[in-house]
Amino acid sequence: MHIKSIDGLHSQITVTTIDSKIVIGKEMIPKPPHFVRKDKTLAVEPSTIEEYEILLEIGKLVGEKGMPPLSLPEKK
């Protein structure tokens, strides 16, 4: 996340996603003397949904009133 001051009352925030992954399950891996569960992940392209969710939370914290709500596609 990068925060840039525009003037005394305004800031610009840029959210950059790095190494985006989703958890698709668990896997057992040996770790002597036992086995441990580890997240099984899949690399994915980042979407603007996650970035905007972060910006909405920041907007709530600073009292920003003009942010449009998050609009998600319908689940199939």
N, CA, C and O atoms as CSV, one atom per row, in Angstrom:
chain,resi,resn,atom,element,x,y,z
A,1,MET,N,N,0.850,-1.151,0.000
A,1,MET,CA,C,0.000,0.000,0.000
A,1,MET,C,C,0.909,1.231,0.000
A,1,MET,O,O,1.893,1.308,0.735
A,2,HIS,N,N,0.542,2.180,-0.846
A,2,HIS,CA,C,1.304,3.416,-0.952
A,2,HIS,C,C,0.354,4.580,-0.681
A,2,HIS,O,O,-0.702,4.686,-1.303
A,3,ILE,N,N,0.735,5.445,0.246
A,3,ILE,CA,C,-0.079,6.611,0.590
A,3,ILE,C,C,0.680,7.866,0.173
A,3,ILE,O,O,1.836,8.070,0.544
A,4,LYS,N,N,-0.008,8.704,-0.612
A,4,LYS,CA,C,0.611,9.935,-1.119
A,4,LYS,C,C,-0.261,11.120,-0.720
A,4,LYS,O,O,-1.470,11.109,-0.951
A,5,SER,N,N,0.339,12.126,-0.130
A,5,SER,CA,C,-0.375,13.333,0.246
A,5,SER,C,C,-0.601,14.194,-0.993
A,5,SER,O,O,0.331,14.506,-1.734
A,6,ILE,N,N,-1.862,14.569,-1.197
A,6,ILE,CA,C,-2.191,15.443,-2.329
A,6,ILE,C,C,-2.166,16.893,-1.862
A,6,ILE,O,O,-1.583,17.757,-2.517
A,7,ASP,N,N,-2.809,17.153,-0.714
A,7,ASP,CA,C,-2.761,18.463,-0.069
A,7,ASP,C,C,-3.048,18.251,1.411
A,7,ASP,O,O,-3.022,17.117,1.889
A,8,GLY,N,N,-3.317,19.315,2.132
A,8,GLY,CA,C,-3.533,19.210,3.574
A,8,GLY,C,C,-4.746,18.389,3.980
A,8,GLY,O,O,-4.819,17.931,5.121
A,9,LEU,N,N,-5.705,18.190,3.073
A,9,LEU,CA,C,-6.937,17.471,3.400
A,9,LEU,C,C,-7.136,16.182,2.605
A,9,LEU,O,O,-8.042,15.409,2.917
A,10,HIS,N,N,-6.325,15.934,1.602
A,10,HIS,CA,C,-6.553,14.797,0.721
A,10,HIS,C,C,-5.308,13.925,0.580
A,10,HIS,O,O,-4.179,14.416,0.582
A,11,SER,N,N,-5.543,12.627,0.460
A,11,SER,CA,C,-4.469,11.666,0.219
A,11,SER,C,C,-4.892,10.720,-0.884
A,11,SER,O,O,-6.082,10.511,-1.117
A,12,GLN,N,N,-3.926,10.157,-1.551
A,12,GLN,CA,C,-4.176,9.139,-2.561
A,12,GLN,C,C,-3.563,7.839,-2.063
A,12,GLN,O,O,-2.401,7.813,-1.659
A,13,ILE,N,N,-4.345,6.752,-2.091
A,13,ILE,CA,C,-3.869,5.455,-1.636
A,13,ILE,C,C,-3.886,4.492,-2.815
A,13,ILE,O,O,-4.889,4.365,-3.518
A,14,THR,N,N,-2.765,3.820,-3.018
A,14,THR,CA,C,-2.662,2.811,-4.058
A,14,THR,C,C,-2.378,1.471,-3.387
A,14,THR,O,O,-1.448,1.352,-2.589
A,15,VAL,N,N,-3.191,0.454,-3.717
A,15,VAL,CA,C,-3.004,-0.886,-3.170
A,15,VAL,C,C,-2.447,-1.761,-4.290
A,15,VAL,O,O,-3.062,-1.886,-5.349
A,16,THR,N,N,-1.291,-2.360,-4.056
A,16,THR,CA,C,-0.667,-3.243,-5.039
A,16,THR,C,C,-0.582,-4.642,-4.434
A,16,THR,O,O,-0.002,-4.833,-3.365
A,17,THR,N,N,-1.159,-5.603,-5.121
A,17,THR,CA,C,-1.154,-6.978,-4.633
A,17,THR,C,C,0.112,-7.681,-5.112
A,17,THR,O,O,0.484,-7.585,-6.282
A,18,ILE,N,N,0.770,-8.389,-4.192
A,18,ILE,CA,C,2.002,-9.107,-4.509
A,18,ILE,C,C,1.813,-10.579,-4.150
A,18,ILE,O,O,1.324,-10.897,-3.065
A,19,ASP,N,N,2.190,-11.461,-5.041
A,19,ASP,CA,C,2.164,-12.908,-4.798
A,19,ASP,C,C,0.767,-13.385,-4.394
A,19,ASP,O,O,0.597,-14.006,-3.345
A,20,SER,N,N,-0.225,-13.091,-5.229
A,20,SER,CA,C,-1.625,-13.431,-4.932
A,20,SER,C,C,-1.843,-14.943,-4.984
A,20,SER,O,O,-1.467,-15.605,-5.952
A,21,LYS,N,N,-2.453,-15.473,-3.932
A,21,LYS,CA,C,-2.754,-16.902,-3.846
A,21,LYS,C,C,-4.098,-17.094,-3.167
A,21,LYS,O,O,-4.537,-16.254,-2.382
A,22,ILE,N,N,-4.750,-18.215,-3.480
A,22,ILE,CA,C,-5.949,-18.608,-2.753
A,22,ILE,C,C,-5.698,-19.979,-2.136
A,22,ILE,O,O,-4.943,-20.786,-2.678
A,23,VAL,N,N,-6.339,-20.233,-0.998
A,23,VAL,CA,C,-6.216,-21.534,-0.334
A,23,VAL,C,C,-7.255,-22.459,-0.944
A,23,VAL,O,O,-8.445,-22.144,-0.953
A,24,ILE,N,N,-6.798,-23.616,-1.460
A,24,ILE,CA,C,-7.705,-24.569,-2.101
A,24,ILE,C,C,-7.840,-25.860,-1.297
A,24,ILE,O,O,-8.526,-26.786,-1.729
A,25,GLY,N,N,-7.204,-25.931,-0.149
A,25,GLY,CA,C,-7.314,-27.119,0.691
A,25,GLY,C,C,-6.136,-27.210,1.638
A,25,GLY,O,O,-5.391,-26.250,1.831
A,26,LYS,N,N,-5.986,-28.378,2.218
A,26,LYS,CA,C,-4.879,-28.652,3.142
A,26,LYS,C,C,-4.130,-29.872,2.633
A,26,LYS,O,O,-4.704,-30.720,1.950
A,27,GLU,N,N,-2.858,-29.959,2.962
A,27,GLU,CA,C,-2.083,-31.143,2.638
A,27,GLU,C,C,-1.242,-31.523,3.844
A,27,GLU,O,O,-0.853,-30.677,4.650
A,28,MET,N,N,-0.974,-32.809,3.944
A,28,MET,CA,C,-0.133,-33.309,5.030
A,28,MET,C,C,1.302,-33.376,4.520
A,28,MET,O,O,1.568,-33.916,3.447
A,29,ILE,N,N,2.219,-32.819,5.305
A,29,ILE,CA,C,3.631,-32.912,4.941
A,29,ILE,C,C,4.395,-33.486,6.122
A,29,ILE,O,O,4.076,-33.203,7.277
A,30,PRO,N,N,5.411,-34.298,5.826
A,30,PRO,CA,C,6.195,-34.875,6.923
A,30,PRO,C,C,7.086,-33.830,7.571
A,30,PRO,O,O,7.783,-33.071,6.897
A,31,LYS,N,N,7.047,-33.811,8.881
A,31,LYS,CA,C,7.936,-32.953,9.661
A,31,LYS,C,C,8.326,-33.781,10.872
A,31,LYS,O,O,7.660,-33.736,11.907
A,32,PRO,N,N,9.414,-34.543,10.738
A,32,PRO,CA,C,9.773,-35.509,11.788
A,32,PRO,C,C,9.725,-34.886,13.172
A,32,PRO,O,O,10.190,-33.759,13.345
A,33,PRO,N,N,9.185,-35.569,14.151
A,33,PRO,CA,C,8.706,-36.948,14.115
A,33,PRO,C,C,7.216,-37.061,13.770
A,33,PRO,O,O,6.640,-38.133,13.955
A,34,HIS,N,N,6.576,-36.004,13.281
A,34,HIS,CA,C,5.135,-36.014,13.011
A,34,HIS,C,C,4.846,-35.529,11.596
A,34,HIS,O,O,5.755,-35.224,10.823
A,35,PHE,N,N,3.571,-35.469,11.284
A,35,PHE,CA,C,3.104,-34.817,10.068
A,35,PHE,C,C,2.400,-33.527,10.460
A,35,PHE,O,O,1.816,-33.446,11.541
A,36,VAL,N,N,2.446,-32.538,9.613
A,36,VAL,CA,C,1.749,-31.285,9.879
A,36,VAL,C,C,0.863,-30.941,8.686
A,36,VAL,O,O,1.135,-31.346,7.556
A,37,ARG,N,N,-0.207,-30.183,8.959
A,37,ARG,CA,C,-1.089,-29.725,7.883
A,37,ARG,C,C,-0.579,-28.379,7.382
A,37,ARG,O,O,-0.202,-27.499,8.156
A,38,LYS,N,N,-0.584,-28.257,6.077
A,38,LYS,CA,C,-0.132,-27.024,5.441
A,38,LYS,C,C,-1.192,-26.617,4.426
A,38,LYS,O,O,-1.811,-27.471,3.791
A,39,ASP,N,N,-1.401,-25.302,4.274
A,39,ASP,CA,C,-2.340,-24.829,3.253
A,39,ASP,C,C,-1.840,-25.210,1.871
A,39,ASP,O,O,-0.658,-25.060,1.560
A,40,LYS,N,N,-2.757,-25.708,1.043
A,40,LYS,CA,C,-2.475,-25.973,-0.356
A,40,LYS,C,C,-3.000,-24.753,-1.115
A,40,LYS,O,O,-4.186,-24.434,-1.031
A,41,THR,N,N,-2.126,-24.074,-1.852
A,41,THR,CA,C,-2.505,-22.804,-2.478
A,41,THR,C,C,-2.386,-22.869,-3.997
A,41,THR,O,O,-1.736,-23.751,-4.559
A,42,LEU,N,N,-3.028,-21.917,-4.625
A,42,LEU,CA,C,-2.990,-21.771,-6.076
A,42,LEU,C,C,-2.716,-20.303,-6.383
A,42,LEU,O,O,-3.406,-19.419,-5.877
A,43,ALA,N,N,-1.714,-20.050,-7.208
A,43,ALA,CA,C,-1.409,-18.669,-7.600
A,43,ALA,C,C,-2.509,-18.156,-8.523
A,43,ALA,O,O,-2.927,-18.859,-9.443
A,44,VAL,N,N,-2.977,-16.936,-8.282
A,44,VAL,CA,C,-4.039,-16.334,-9.087
A,44,VAL,C,C,-3.675,-14.888,-9.419
A,44,VAL,O,O,-2.845,-14.268,-8.753
A,45,GLU,N,N,-4.314,-14.371,-10.462
A,45,GLU,CA,C,-4.160,-12.960,-10.787
A,45,GLU,C,C,-4.971,-12.153,-9.774
A,45,GLU,O,O,-6.094,-12.540,-9.451
A,46,PRO,N,N,-4.438,-11.055,-9.270
A,46,PRO,CA,C,-5.208,-10.237,-8.335
A,46,PRO,C,C,-6.388,-9.570,-9.028
A,46,PRO,O,O,-6.353,-9.293,-10.227
A,47,SER,N,N,-7.434,-9.319,-8.247
A,47,SER,CA,C,-8.584,-8.591,-8.787
A,47,SER,C,C,-8.725,-7.278,-8.023
A,47,SER,O,O,-8.133,-7.098,-6.959
A,48,THR,N,N,-9.502,-6.381,-8.571
A,48,THR,CA,C,-9.700,-5.099,-7.895
A,48,THR,C,C,-10.646,-5.227,-6.713
A,48,THR,O,O,-10.766,-4.293,-5.920
A,49,ILE,N,N,-11.327,-6.375,-6.576
A,49,ILE,CA,C,-12.270,-6.564,-5.467
A,49,ILE,C,C,-11.551,-6.483,-4.131
A,49,ILE,O,O,-11.963,-5.736,-3.245
A,50,GLU,N,N,-10.483,-7.246,-3.985
A,50,GLU,CA,C,-9.738,-7.247,-2.722
A,50,GLU,C,C,-9.154,-5.875,-2.429
A,50,GLU,O,O,-9.181,-5.407,-1.291
A,51,GLU,N,N,-8.628,-5.240,-3.460
A,51,GLU,CA,C,-8.036,-3.918,-3.280
A,51,GLU,C,C,-9.093,-2.907,-2.830
A,51,GLU,O,O,-8.837,-2.093,-1.943
A,52,TYR,N,N,-10.275,-2.960,-3.441
A,52,TYR,CA,C,-11.327,-2.012,-3.068
A,52,TYR,C,C,-11.869,-2.303,-1.669
A,52,TYR,O,O,-12.256,-1.375,-0.958
A,53,GLU,N,N,-11.905,-3.575,-1.261
A,53,GLU,CA,C,-12.322,-3.897,0.109
A,53,GLU,C,C,-11.395,-3.226,1.123
A,53,GLU,O,O,-11.854,-2.712,2.143
A,54,ILE,N,N,-10.108,-3.230,0.843
A,54,ILE,CA,C,-9.143,-2.558,1.719
A,54,ILE,C,C,-9.405,-1.056,1.732
A,54,ILE,O,O,-9.413,-0.434,2.794
A,55,LEU,N,N,-9.619,-0.473,0.554
A,55,LEU,CA,C,-9.885,0.969,0.484
A,55,LEU,C,C,-11.176,1.337,1.210
A,55,LEU,O,O,-11.238,2.390,1.846
A,56,LEU,N,N,-12.218,0.487,1.130
A,56,LEU,CA,C,-13.468,0.752,1.862
A,56,LEU,C,C,-13.228,0.769,3.365
A,56,LEU,O,O,-13.762,1.628,4.067
A,57,GLU,N,N,-12.429,-0.171,3.867
A,57,GLU,CA,C,-12.131,-0.198,5.307
A,57,GLU,C,C,-11.387,1.058,5.736
A,57,GLU,O,O,-11.686,1.629,6.784
A,58,ILE,N,N,-10.424,1.489,4.938
A,58,ILE,CA,C,-9.700,2.719,5.252
A,58,ILE,C,C,-10.668,3.899,5.223
A,58,ILE,O,O,-10.612,4.768,6.092
A,59,GLY,N,N,-11.560,3.934,4.224
A,59,GLY,CA,C,-12.558,5.001,4.128
A,59,GLY,C,C,-13.444,5.072,5.355
A,59,GLY,O,O,-13.757,6.163,5.832
A,60,LYS,N,N,-13.858,3.908,5.876
A,60,LYS,CA,C,-14.677,3.878,7.106
A,60,LYS,C,C,-13.909,4.466,8.277
A,60,LYS,O,O,-14.455,5.238,9.065
A,61,LEU,N,N,-12.633,4.095,8.387
A,61,LEU,CA,C,-11.823,4.565,9.523
A,61,LEU,C,C,-11.630,6.073,9.518
A,61,LEU,O,O,-11.567,6.692,10.581
A,62,VAL,N,N,-11.534,6.673,8.333
A,62,VAL,CA,C,-11.294,8.111,8.262
A,62,VAL,C,C,-12.573,8.909,8.052
A,62,VAL,O,O,-12.531,10.136,7.954
A,63,GLY,N,N,-13.721,8.213,7.983
A,63,GLY,CA,C,-15.003,8.898,7.872
A,63,GLY,C,C,-15.346,9.377,6.474
A,63,GLY,O,O,-16.116,10.325,6.321
A,64,GLU,N,N,-14.791,8.743,5.457
A,64,GLU,CA,C,-15.089,9.120,4.070
A,64,GLU,C,C,-16.518,8.715,3.728
A,64,GLU,O,O,-16.890,7.553,3.893
A,65,LYS,N,N,-17.313,9.657,3.256
A,65,LYS,CA,C,-18.730,9.399,2.974
A,65,LYS,C,C,-19.004,9.131,1.494
A,65,LYS,O,O,-20.052,8.572,1.170
A,66,GLY,N,N,-18.101,9.510,0.583
A,66,GLY,CA,C,-18.401,9.465,-0.840
A,66,GLY,C,C,-17.980,8.202,-1.580
A,66,GLY,O,O,-17.923,8.211,-2.810
A,67,MET,N,N,-17.685,7.121,-0.872
A,67,MET,CA,C,-17.217,5.917,-1.559
A,67,MET,C,C,-18.391,5.032,-1.972
A,67,MET,O,O,-19.239,4.709,-1.141
A,68,PRO,N,N,-18.451,4.638,-3.240
A,68,PRO,CA,C,-19.524,3.737,-3.672
A,68,PRO,C,C,-19.381,2.382,-2.987
A,68,PRO,O,O,-18.265,1.952,-2.698
A,69,PRO,N,N,-20.506,1.699,-2.721
A,69,PRO,CA,C,-20.417,0.375,-2.100
A,69,PRO,C,C,-19.790,-0.632,-3.066
A,69,PRO,O,O,-19.775,-0.423,-4.279
A,70,LEU,N,N,-19.281,-1.710,-2.513
A,70,LEU,CA,C,-18.694,-2.779,-3.321
A,70,LEU,C,C,-19.807,-3.501,-4.066
A,70,LEU,O,O,-20.800,-3.906,-3.461
A,71,SER,N,N,-19.650,-3.661,-5.352
A,71,SER,CA,C,-20.629,-4.336,-6.177
A,71,SER,C,C,-20.023,-5.649,-6.671
A,71,SER,O,O,-19.063,-5.636,-7.441
A,72,LEU,N,N,-20.583,-6.789,-6.229
A,72,LEU,CA,C,-20.064,-8.093,-6.602
A,72,LEU,C,C,-20.980,-8.782,-7.595
A,72,LEU,O,O,-22.192,-8.571,-7.556
A,73,PRO,N,N,-20.426,-9.609,-8.494
A,73,PRO,CA,C,-21.286,-10.365,-9.396
A,73,PRO,C,C,-22.080,-11.407,-8.611
A,73,PRO,O,O,-21.656,-11.843,-7.540
A,74,GLU,N,N,-23.218,-11.798,-9.142
A,74,GLU,CA,C,-24.042,-12.801,-8.465
A,74,GLU,C,C,-23.351,-14.150,-8.512
A,74,GLU,O,O,-22.713,-14.496,-9.507
A,75,LYS,N,N,-23.480,-14.922,-7.419
A,75,LYS,CA,C,-22.923,-16.274,-7.385
A,75,LYS,C,C,-23.782,-17.200,-8.201
A,75,LYS,O,O,-25.008,-17.087,-8.197
A,76,LYS,N,N,-23.151,-18.114,-8.901
A,76,LYS,CA,C,-23.891,-19.088,-9.723
A,76,LYS,C,C,-24.000,-20.405,-9.021
A,76,LYS,O,O,-24.588,-21.344,-9.557
